[in-house]
């Protein structure tokens, strides 16, 4: 991805998040130059990869396969310095943009439609070898237990949520609207998140983009703090 494209995505994300009445933590707006001046008191942000995350999953087609995220809080699976057992993210799914099919080995998560359009999700139970199971399984939607058929497509309208346990494959996208305003602000409340080791994509994907530095970064992405 070009840095100019990422910068434009971040500006648009800020506007959309603000329009939904959600305020981000103050480090969301720290410029790269400011990060160079900050000491160890900000290590929790750096070490646990808090902040902005823009990905095209290595496909180079962000408008079709991609996601914009902001990790608000997170613990660590490996560093005893960080004792939080939970994480929280915001995600933005655009119309026509798919977050590809994946599950998590250890993370349990609630995916919440925080507003905008409808969020469409396809679900499968994973077998131990990573293949999709042909068995039905039970999933909780805001506390209501439902039996889901393999590959079933479900709709989360604003305010709805679903609980996804480990080894539940899920892909999701914003439902297209006639007015072209179907983008969705998504909340994620989960156990500790580790994007380096805990994602299993059904088809091989990248996780963080290769960046063409055609202009200076507006903000650092969550995997870029160590480069400063």
Long-range contacts (C-beta under 8 A, 24 or more apart in sequence): 1-54, 1-56, 1-60, 1-62, 1-209, 1-210, 1-211, 1-212, 2-211, 2-212, 2-214, 3-211, 3-212, 3-213, 3-214, 3-215, 3-216, 3-217, 4-214, 4-215, 5-62, 6-54, 6-209, 6-211, 6-217, 6-218, 6-221, 7-215, 7-217, 7-218, 9-54, 9-62, 9-68, 10-52, 10-54, 10-68, 10-218, 10-219, 11-218, 13-52, 13-68, 13-70, 13-92, 16-92, 16-116, 16-183, 16-185, 17-70, 17-90, 17-92, 17-185, 20-114, 20-115, 20-116, 20-185, 22-90, 22-114, 22-185, 24-70, 24-72, 24-90, 25-72, 27-51, 28-52, 28-70, 28-219, 29-219, 30-219, 30-220, 31-218, 31-219, 32-216, 32-217, 32-219, 32-220, 32-228, 35-220, 35-225, 35-228, 36-228, 44-82, 45-225, 46-225, 46-226, 47-76, 47-79, 47-81, 47-82, 48-74, 48-75, 48-76, 48-82, 49-74, 49-195, 49-222, 49-223, 50-74, 50-222, 51-219, 51-220, 51-221, 51-222, 52-219, 52-220, 52-221, 52-222, 53-195, 53-208, 53-221, 53-222, 53-223, 54-209, 54-221, 55-206, 55-207, 55-208, 55-209, 56-206, 56-209, 57-100, 57-201, 57-205, 57-206, 57-207, 58-205, 58-206, 58-207, 58-209, 58-210, 59-205, 59-206, 62-97, 63-94, 63-96, 63-97, 64-96, 64-97, 64-98, 65-97, 65-98, 65-99, 65-100, 66-94, 66-97, 66-99, 67-91, 67-92, 67-93, 67-97, 67-99, 68-92, 71-193, 71-222, 74-192, 74-193, 75-192, 76-192, 76-194, 77-106, 77-192, 77-194, 77-197, 77-198, 84-192, 85-191, 85-192, 86-189, 86-190, 86-191, 86-192, 87-188, 87-189, 87-190, 87-191, 87-192, 87-193, 88-187, 88-188, 88-189, 88-190, 89-187, 89-188, 89-190, 89-193, 90-114, 90-185, 90-186, 90-187, 90-188, 91-185, 91-186, 91-187, 91-188, 92-183, 92-184, 92-185, 92-186, 93-119, 93-172, 93-173, 93-174, 93-183, 93-184, 93-186, 94-174, 94-183, 95-173, 95-174, 95-175, 95-176, 95-177, 95-180, 95-182, 95-183, 96-173, 96-174, 96-176, 97-173, 97-174, 98-171, 98-172, 98-173, 99-171, 99-172, 99-173, 100-171, 100-201, 100-202, 100-203, 100-205, 101-169, 101-170, 101-171, 101-201, 101-202, 101-203, 102-169, 102-170, 102-171, 102-199, 102-200, 102-201, 102-202, 102-205, 103-166, 103-167, 103-168, 103-169, 103-170, 103-200, 104-164, 104-166, 104-167, 104-198, 104-199, 104-200, 105-166, 105-167, 105-197, 105-198, 105-200, 106-166, 106-191, 106-192, 106-194, 106-198, 107-166, 107-190, 107-191, 107-192, 107-193, 107-194, 107-198, 108-163, 108-164, 108-165, 108-166, 108-190, 108-191, 109-163, 109-164, 109-188, 109-189, 109-190, 109-191, 110-161, 110-162, 110-163, 110-164, 110-187, 110-188, 110-189, 110-190, 111-156, 111-161, 111-162, 111-164, 111-170, 111-172, 111-186, 111-187, 111-188, 112-156, 112-160, 112-161, 112-186, 112-187, 112-188, 112-189, 113-156, 113-157, 113-158, 113-159, 113-160, 113-161, 113-184, 113-185, 113-186, 113-187, 114-158, 114-184, 114-185, 114-186, 114-187, 115-158, 115-184, 115-185, 116-158, 116-174, 116-181, 116-182, 116-183, 116-184, 116-185, 117-174, 117-175, 117-177, 117-181, 117-182, 117-183, 117-184, 118-155, 118-156, 118-157, 118-158, 118-174, 118-175, 118-182, 118-184, 119-155, 119-156, 119-160, 119-172, 119-173, 119-174, 119-175, 119-184, 119-186, 120-153, 120-154, 120-155, 120-156, 120-172, 120-173, 120-174, 120-175, 121-153, 121-154, 121-155, 121-156, 121-162, 121-170, 121-171, 121-172, 122-151, 122-152, 122-153, 122-154, 122-170, 122-171, 122-172, 123-148, 123-151, 123-152, 123-154, 123-164, 123-168, 123-169, 123-170, 124-150, 124-151, 124-168, 124-169, 124-170, 125-150, 125-167, 125-168, 125-169, 126-167, 126-168, 126-169, 126-200, 130-200, 130-202, 132-169, 132-202, 137-168, 139-163, 139-164, 139-168, 161-187, 169-202
